[in-house]
Amino acid sequence: MQIDKKLLHKLFLLIAGCLVFAWLLLDTARASKVFVAIWDLFAPFFIGACIAFVFNVPMRAIERQLDGIHKPGFRRALAIVLTIAALVLVIMFVVELLIPQIQKTTASLATKLPAFVERTSASLMRLMDENPGVRDWILATFDLQSLDWSTILKDSLSFLGNQASTFMGGAVSVIGTVTNSVVNTVIGIAFSIYCLGRKEILARQGRRILYSIVPEHITDEIIRILRLTNATFSNFISGQCLEACILGCLFAIAMTIFGMPYAPLVSVVIAVTALVPVVGAFVGCTVGAFFILVDNPIQAVTFVVMFLVIQQLENNLIYPRVVGTSIGLPGMWVLVAVTIGGDLMGVGGMLLMIPLTSVFYTLAREFTDKRLQKREIPEEKLQNQPPEIQSQFKKNKERKERLRLQKMKEQFMERQSQKKK
């Protein structure tokens, strides 16, 4: 009796997979520790791969401009250096622009915030004096007069004293986490430079490994999907950065025209937060509206109205052309991707889920087109307003009705012929 080695191999993989899955379900705590340990081990290299992927977008554009250099190694090294230098210059420009504005804004808020709080308190007291019913309802609901403020103060101080040791331990833990993050980032940057310098070699090695393990037709499809993913993510990164710069410039111009304060700071904040799709700009709007509110409440209202107008312009004209077209994803699915990604992984999930959803959307469309072509579905049924599609039950019912009428007609004709005889 011959033993099928392929069947044994598949059975072994199936049993091993079932055992691993059962272990994950039965010993969740230890499995989590194992995954955390593996993540801590490979985190610097994952960070480096992500950095290399992001850096590769501007590096390709820079390298295309260096076609006159005939030595590939020197051209690649120069492109990497210029990419890093350009990113460092952009960061330095933003920091140099933000720090004086932050200092100026902080000093202005420190001067104007007490007066703003005093005006707001006076307005609230005047509102309560003019509306005694509202004041009585607030006093009755919150029972402010019966509160023992001395006891509350003592309990607060006691709580702070008890939490001091916990705070110190947390501070030490935070310092350790920050140090570990800095080390991982430094290692990741070094690894990313290595990846950028040898990206063609790494891609070729990956293809050789895939073709040596996986069947050829499956490997071809995997490589096609990976190339589609790379193009989608690259277009998304470049489009999102361009869209954020355009949005920041629009706010800077509009705020300067209307004579609003803190125009450079608010514009940069909105441009940075706009890197997060859909919801990022609203965060920048909230920060900018608060800054302007302290200085001039009327201008704060004007700023919010201006933000809504520019946001509509951006959503309907700029974003679909700059980002939406580049990744081929309709606006409805962008909103779905942002919502799901934010719930799962926060801000990083929002940035990751949009191009990932675009890849799934493209693959689903290709699969649907192939299935429709294979099943030979008539094109008229796929139009925006397809013809009426009758169910099989309705068709059978109509056929039976036609047969019944035909039979009645034949019987009638037969009776008529018999009468004539």
Backbone hydrogen bonds, N-H to C=O, Kabsch-Sander energy under -0.5 kcal/mol:
donor,donor_aa,acceptor,acceptor_aa,energy
4,D,2,Q,-0.5
5,K,3,I,-0.9
8,L,4,D,-2.2
9,H,5,K,-2.4
10,K,6,K,-2.3
11,L,7,L,-2.7
12,F,8,L,-2.6
13,L,9,H,-2.2
14,L,10,K,-2.5
15,I,11,L,-2.6
16,A,12,F,-2.6
17,G,13,L,-2.5
18,C,14,L,-2.3
19,L,15,I,-2.4
20,V,16,A,-2.4
21,F,17,G,-2.5
22,A,18,C,-2.5
23,W,19,L,-2.3
24,L,20,V,-2.3
25,L,21,F,-1.7
26,L,22,A,-2.6
27,D,23,W,-2.5
31,A,27,D,-2.2
32,S,28,T,-2.5
33,K,29,A,-2.0
34,V,30,R,-2.2
35,F,31,A,-2.5
36,V,32,S,-2.6
37,A,33,K,-2.5
38,I,34,V,-2.5
39,W,35,F,-2.6
40,D,36,V,-2.7
41,L,37,A,-1.6
42,F,38,I,-2.1
43,A,39,W,-1.8
46,F,42,F,-2.2
47,I,43,A,-2.8
48,G,44,P,-2.3
49,A,45,F,-2.3
50,C,46,F,-2.2
51,I,47,I,-2.6
52,A,48,G,-2.7
53,F,49,A,-2.2
54,V,50,C,-2.2
55,F,51,I,-3.0
56,N,52,A,-1.8
57,V,53,F,-0.6
57,V,54,V,-1.0
59,M,55,F,-2.1
60,R,56,N,-2.1
61,A,57,V,-1.1
62,I,58,P,-2.3
63,E,59,M,-2.8
64,R,60,R,-1.9
65,Q,61,A,-1.0
66,L,63,E,-1.1
67,D,64,R,-0.8
69,I,66,L,-1.6
70,H,68,G,-0.6
75,R,71,K,-2.5
76,R,72,P,-2.5
77,A,73,G,-2.3
78,L,74,F,-2.6
79,A,75,R,-2.1
80,I,76,R,-2.3
81,V,77,A,-2.3
82,L,78,L,-2.6
83,T,79,A,-2.2
84,I,80,I,-2.5
85,A,81,V,-2.5
86,A,82,L,-2.5
87,L,83,T,-2.3
88,V,84,I,-2.5
89,L,85,A,-2.5
90,V,86,A,-2.2
91,I,87,L,-2.4
92,M,88,V,-2.7
93,F,89,L,-2.5
94,V,90,V,-2.4
95,V,91,I,-2.6
96,E,92,M,-3.0
97,L,93,F,-1.9
98,L,94,V,-2.5
99,I,95,V,-2.9
101,Q,97,L,-0.9
102,I,98,L,-3.4
103,Q,99,I,-2.6
104,K,100,P,-2.6
105,T,101,Q,-2.9
106,T,102,I,-2.9
107,A,103,Q,-2.4
108,S,104,K,-2.3
109,L,105,T,-2.9
110,A,106,T,-2.6
111,T,107,A,-1.5
112,K,108,S,-2.6
113,L,109,L,-3.1
116,F,112,K,-2.3
117,V,113,L,-2.8
118,E,114,P,-2.6
119,R,115,A,-2.6
120,T,116,F,-2.5
121,S,117,V,-2.7
122,A,118,E,-2.5
123,S,119,R,-2.3
124,L,120,T,-2.3
125,M,121,S,-2.7
126,R,122,A,-2.5
127,L,123,S,-2.2
128,M,124,L,-2.3
129,D,125,M,-2.4
130,E,126,R,-2.1
131,N,127,L,-1.1
134,V,131,N,-0.6
135,R,131,N,-1.7
136,D,132,P,-2.7
137,W,133,G,-2.1
138,I,134,V,-2.3
139,L,135,R,-2.5
140,A,136,D,-2.5
141,T,137,W,-2.3
142,F,138,I,-2.5
143,D,139,L,-1.4
146,S,143,D,-0.6
147,L,144,L,-0.8
149,W,147,L,-1.1
152,I,148,D,-2.2
153,L,149,W,-2.3
154,K,150,S,-2.4
155,D,151,T,-2.7
156,S,152,I,-2.2
157,L,153,L,-2.4
158,S,154,K,-2.5
159,F,155,D,-2.5
160,L,156,S,-2.4
161,G,157,L,-2.3
162,N,158,S,-2.3
163,Q,159,F,-1.8
164,A,161,G,-0.8
166,T,162,N,-0.5
167,F,163,Q,-2.6
168,M,164,A,-2.3
169,G,165,S,-2.5
170,G,166,T,-2.6
171,A,167,F,-2.5
172,V,168,M,-2.5
173,S,169,G,-2.2
174,V,170,G,-2.6
175,I,171,A,-2.5
176,G,172,V,-2.3
177,T,173,S,-2.5
178,V,174,V,-2.8
179,T,175,I,-2.6
180,N,176,G,-2.5
181,S,177,T,-2.4
182,V,178,V,-2.6
183,V,179,T,-2.4
184,N,180,N,-2.6
185,T,181,S,-2.4
186,V,182,V,-2.4
187,I,183,V,-2.6
188,G,184,N,-2.7
189,I,185,T,-2.6
190,A,186,V,-2.1
191,F,187,I,-2.6
192,S,188,G,-2.5
193,I,189,I,-2.1
194,Y,190,A,-1.7
195,C,191,F,-2.3
196,L,192,S,-2.7
197,G,193,I,-2.1
198,R,194,Y,-1.4
199,K,196,L,-0.8
202,L,198,R,-2.6
203,A,199,K,-2.3
204,R,200,E,-2.3
205,Q,201,I,-2.5
206,G,202,L,-2.3
207,R,203,A,-2.2
208,R,204,R,-2.2
209,I,205,Q,-2.1
210,L,206,G,-2.3
211,Y,207,R,-2.7
212,S,208,R,-1.5
213,I,209,I,-1.0
213,I,210,L,-0.8
214,V,210,L,-3.1
219,T,215,P,-2.5
220,D,216,E,-2.5
221,E,217,H,-1.5
222,I,218,I,-2.4
223,I,219,T,-2.8
224,R,220,D,-2.1
225,I,221,E,-2.3
226,L,222,I,-2.5
227,R,223,I,-2.3
228,L,224,R,-2.2
229,T,225,I,-2.6
230,N,226,L,-2.5
231,A,227,R,-2.4
232,T,228,L,-2.4
233,F,229,T,-2.7
234,S,230,N,-2.3
235,N,231,A,-2.4
236,F,232,T,-2.2
237,I,233,F,-2.4
238,S,234,S,-2.3
239,G,235,N,-2.5
240,Q,236,F,-2.8
241,C,237,I,-2.1
242,L,238,S,-2.2
243,E,239,G,-2.5
244,A,240,Q,-2.1
245,C,241,C,-2.1
246,I,242,L,-2.3
247,L,243,E,-2.4
248,G,244,A,-2.4
249,C,245,C,-2.3
250,L,246,I,-2.3
251,F,247,L,-2.1
252,A,248,G,-2.2
253,I,249,C,-2.5
254,A,250,L,-2.5
255,M,251,F,-2.8
256,T,252,A,-1.8
257,I,253,I,-2.2
258,F,254,A,-2.2
259,G,256,T,-0.7
260,M,255,M,-2.6
263,A,260,M,-0.5
266,V,262,Y,-2.7
267,S,263,A,-2.3
268,V,264,P,-2.2
269,V,265,L,-2.5
270,I,266,V,-2.5
271,A,267,S,-2.3
272,V,268,V,-2.6
273,T,269,V,-2.7
274,A,270,I,-1.8
275,L,272,V,-1.4
276,V,273,T,-1.6
279,V,277,P,-3.2
280,G,276,V,-1.3
283,V,279,V,-1.2
284,G,280,G,-1.7
285,C,281,A,-2.2
286,T,282,F,-2.1
287,V,283,V,-2.1
288,G,284,G,-2.6
289,A,285,C,-2.8
290,F,286,T,-1.9
291,F,287,V,-2.1
292,I,288,G,-2.4
293,L,289,A,-2.2
294,V,290,F,-1.7
295,D,291,F,-1.1
296,N,292,I,-3.7
300,A,296,N,-1.6
301,V,297,P,-1.8
302,T,298,I,-2.1
303,F,299,Q,-2.5
304,V,300,A,-2.1
305,V,301,V,-2.3
306,M,302,T,-2.7
307,F,303,F,-2.6
308,L,304,V,-2.3
309,V,305,V,-2.1
310,I,306,M,-2.7
311,Q,307,F,-2.8
312,Q,308,L,-2.0
313,L,309,V,-2.1
314,E,310,I,-2.7
315,N,311,Q,-2.9
316,N,312,Q,-2.2
317,L,313,L,-2.0
318,I,313,L,-1.3
319,Y,314,E,-3.5
321,R,317,L,-0.9
322,V,318,I,-3.0
323,V,319,Y,-2.4
324,G,319,Y,-2.8
325,T,320,P,-2.0
327,I,323,V,-1.7
328,G,324,G,-1.3
329,L,324,G,-1.2
334,V,330,P,-1.5
335,L,331,G,-2.0
336,V,332,M,-1.8
337,A,333,W,-2.6
338,V,334,V,-2.5
339,T,335,L,-2.2
340,I,336,V,-2.5
341,G,337,A,-2.7
342,G,338,V,-2.3
343,D,339,T,-1.9
344,L,340,I,-2.0
345,M,341,G,-2.8
346,G,342,G,-1.5
348,G,345,M,-0.7
349,G,345,M,-0.7
350,M,346,G,-1.5
351,L,347,V,-1.9
352,L,348,G,-2.1
353,M,349,G,-2.8
354,I,350,M,-1.1
356,L,352,L,-1.5
357,T,353,M,-2.9
358,S,354,I,-2.0
359,V,355,P,-2.0
360,F,356,L,-2.2
361,Y,357,T,-2.7
362,T,358,S,-2.3
363,L,359,V,-2.6
364,A,360,F,-2.8
365,R,361,Y,-2.1
366,E,362,T,-2.4
367,F,363,L,-2.6
368,T,364,A,-2.5
369,D,365,R,-2.4
370,K,366,E,-2.2
371,R,367,F,-2.4
372,L,368,T,-2.5
373,Q,369,D,-2.3
374,K,370,K,-2.4
375,R,371,R,-2.3
376,E,372,L,-0.7
377,I,372,L,-1.7
381,K,378,P,-1.0
382,L,379,E,-1.6
383,Q,380,E,-0.9
390,Q,388,E,-0.7
395,K,391,S,-2.1
396,N,392,Q,-2.5
397,K,393,F,-2.3
398,E,394,K,-2.3
399,R,395,K,-2.3
400,K,396,N,-2.6
401,E,397,K,-2.0
402,R,398,E,-2.3
403,L,399,R,-2.3
404,R,400,K,-2.5
405,L,401,E,-2.4
406,Q,402,R,-2.4
407,K,403,L,-2.4
408,M,404,R,-2.5
409,K,405,L,-2.3
410,E,406,Q,-2.1
411,Q,407,K,-2.6
412,F,408,M,-2.4
413,M,409,K,-2.4
414,E,410,E,-2.2
415,R,411,Q,-2.3
416,Q,412,F,-2.3
417,S,413,M,-2.1
418,Q,414,E,-1.9
419,K,415,R,-2.2
420,K,416,Q,-1.8
421,K,417,S,-1.3
